[in-house]
């Protein structure tokens, strides 16, 4: 199966580390974009809870996602845990982007 992949990571940070975490996160995302198949990354902050941060990574296909999970994922995840310990937690989802043109809305 091919197609674009959205890798979503939702992070909850303790208020006292939020600023440091965001600085670290931008460098972390830059490194993620060096991996084969990672094409874009965005950060979102929950408008109702600024300590909830969501990262979206766009990948060229499931093969790139599988290669990441089989290779650098453990080291990349451990870096955040080693730096911030139990002051942060993360959940992850892997979503396949629907390619049906009738299900995509665009502004004209």
Secondary structure, DSSP 8 states (H G I E B T S, - for coil): --S-EEEEEEEEE-GGGHHHHHHHHHHHHHHHTTSTTEEEEEEEEETTEEEEEEEEEEES-HHHHHHHHHTTHHHHHHHHHHHHGGGEEEEEEEEE----GGG-----
